Amino acid sequence: MKRNILKETAKMNGVSVNEVRREISAAIDEGMKSDDPMAIAFWEQFGGKKPTVEQFLTALAKSTKDELASLK
């Protein structure tokens, strides 16, 4: 069963899914402004274009999974 993290987050916070999307989109905008080398490397995978919320969450999950695996 595929989890819908946007719906779960909205429900947990008592807001709409659209509000969750707006907040994540705003966080993406801010993150893409970073001059941190690790952040720049992360954003480069999107070819200089703003990712969708789903693309961002997928990439973030993969990045986190890869980082955790490297700690083992």
N, C-alpha and C positions, 0 to 999 in steps of 0.2 A: 504494500500500500504506500503510495507516494504522499508524503506530508506536504501540506500547504502552509509553509512557514509564514507567509503574509497573513493568512486568515488567523493562524494561531497567535501571531504577535498582536494583531488587531484586537482579538478577543481578550487576550491577557491584559491589554492596556485600555480597554473600553473605548476604542476608537474605530473608525472605519478602515477598510483595506486601502481605500484611496489616501487616507491620512498617512498610513504606514508607507505607502509608495512615495508620497510627497517628502516625507522625512528622509527616507533612504536616498531619494534623488538629490535632495539638498546636501546630504552627507557625501554623495559621489562628487557633486560640484566642488565642495570644499576639499575633498581628498585629492582631486585632480589638480589643485593649485599648489600642492605640496612640492617643496624642493628637496625633500628627503630622498636620497638615492634608492632606498628600498621601495618607497612609494612610486617613484618614477618608473622603476623596473616593473612594478605591478601594473601600472596604468598602460605601459607600452604594449601589453598584450592585446589591447583594444585598438591598436593602430591609430592613436591620436583622436579617436572618436569616443564620445560619451557612451558607455554601455547602458543597456536597459537594466532595470532593477534585477531581472532574472539573470542576465549575463553576469552582473556584478556579484550576486549572491552565489552563483555557481563557481565563479573564479575564486571568490573568497573562501568558500568551503574547500575547494581543491588546494588552495595555497595553505590553508590551516592544516589540512590532512597531511600534505607533504612535509610541512614544518614539524608536525608531531612525529611523523615517521622518522625524520632525521634525528630526533632526540633519543630514539631507542638504541 
